[in-house]
């Protein structure tokens, strides 16, 4: 990632909340997630983009992974992350201590 006009960002789940459990929309002020990096001076798009993804997960019944959720989440990476988390018994990395990144603003 680099400082550019391309919308790139990294956020971190800081606390156990409904938002970090993907049950509510996020506030990127440290109360649930913290904005770690943004490639643009205007950071408002990060909250909008991340909440769009969260809302898709909240609204999903699981049958639309390939159509709806795949627009926002790299499904293969998410599966790999969950497998690794279970294998190393890192239970605190399911709803907390998780980094989310975008290289395209989505």
Rosetta blueprint (number, residue, H / E / L):
1 X L
2 X L
3 X L
4 X L
5 X L
6 X L
7 X L
8 X L
9 X E
10 X E
11 X E
12 X E
13 X E
14 X L
15 X L
16 X L
17 X L
18 X L
19 X L
20 X L
21 X L
22 X L
23 X L
24 X L
25 X L
26 X L
27 X L
28 X L
29 X E
30 X L
31 X L
32 X L
33 X E
34 X E
35 X E
36 X E
37 X E
38 X E
39 X L
40 X L
41 X L
42 X L
43 X L
44 X H
45 X H
46 X H
47 X H
48 X H
49 X H
50 X H
51 X H
52 X H
53 X H
54 X H
55 X H
56 X H
57 X H
58 X H
59 X H
60 X L
61 X L
62 X L
63 X L
64 X L
65 X L
66 X L
67 X L
68 X L
69 X H
70 X H
71 X H
72 X L
73 X L
74 X L
75 X H
76 X H
77 X H
78 X H
79 X H
80 X H
81 X H
82 X H
83 X H
84 X H
85 X H
86 X H
87 X H
88 X L
89 X L
90 X L
91 X H
92 X H
93 X H
94 X L
95 X L
96 X L
97 X L
98 X L
99 X E
100 X E
101 X E
102 X E
103 X L
104 X L
105 X L
106 X L
